[in-house]
Amino acid sequence: MEEKLNIAIFVDYDNIEIGVKSTLRREFDVAVTLDALRERGDIVAKFAYANWGRQERAARQMSENAVQMVQRHPSSRGDKNGGDINLALDALEMAFTHDHINAFAIVSGDSDFTPLVNKLKEYGKTVFVVGGKAFTSTILQRNCHEFISYESLIDETPKPAPKGAQAEGKGSGDAKGQGQRPARHRAAALDLNRAVPLVERALNALERRSVQPQLGLLKSTMLQLDPRFSEKAYGAGSFSEFVEKLRDAGYLKVSGTGGQATIESKTPAEAPPPKAMVKPDEALAPLRDVLENHRLEVEEGCVAEDLETWMAEEKPVFDLQKYGFTEFAELLNFAQDKSVVRVEPDEEEGLLVYLGAEFYPPALPEGHEPVREKEPDHVRNIRRRRRRKAGL
């Protein structure tokens, strides 16, 4: 029998609130998050960390949902590292002192919580991370037991841009954007073909364990292999609908109905011919080209929507879904973890994009001259001929 999960929830409100506001043009709704976690177990403790004196609306929302508010006192330097440490210490203390709590949910996109996630797993706890795909570190997404994207929990009805984003424009030449920013549009569904390798890995793992693959077991195995998996990224409202889509596309055999349905992969001869898969890393080359073309603007910080427009104009065949991204902000989040860009959320502008560390190579130590590559012979000969013609 599967162990019942007793979940303790820790909300890094400052991080999740600005992440949702800057990428989704929405206000963070803790009730939506709680509902999603109730589907996975019993919620036995709820804590949220913020400077609540400045969060009247959010404080009311937390009270209505019986979330215990922990005051985060900002330091004189204006950072919030102390608050993050308090959250981590409180979570670890609970893991030590409350044996009946066997699952933790960290509601944040901050990669600084990766050591906490790893330590909780080390103590045998199930760890969920709730955050946006566009602002949660991919490192954090990969290291929990299940990543629950906030985008998958909310409806897709466009909402007005946050207050301040509708202010008058700053002039047509301002790289940081003009006027009202568009509300988030519905993300395009990924090609089912991208999910097939993960499904087949999960089915093979179950076969090696001599376990009959049923719906719930297949999904849990897929999440073990990739905590970022979500059927909603493929346009399915539920996992059973996702499996039906794969069956209808000819990738799977399904016998039985409901939760008792058993699933098998088809042989290569029976399944559709595989499509060529493009790795997410390959999306970085065209992004680098556009960043270099607009280096001056990006060095000062440009709005993500402007960079997306430049990509569309200069790389017209570039297709996000081809690389496994549903939205441009997801690509930026991935590129940030690869040091190609640096992304900062801004309540008025949305996401601001700066050049990443790879565009600023470290200086050589004093006294060291750069190593010059040897010039090819044919290039050297051309230079000599040109100098002779010029009489040099």
Order of alpha helices (4+ residues) and beta strands (2+ residues): beta-alpha-alpha-beta-alpha-beta-alpha-beta-alpha-beta-alpha-beta-alpha-alpha-alpha-beta-beta-alpha-alpha-beta-alpha-alpha-beta-beta-alpha
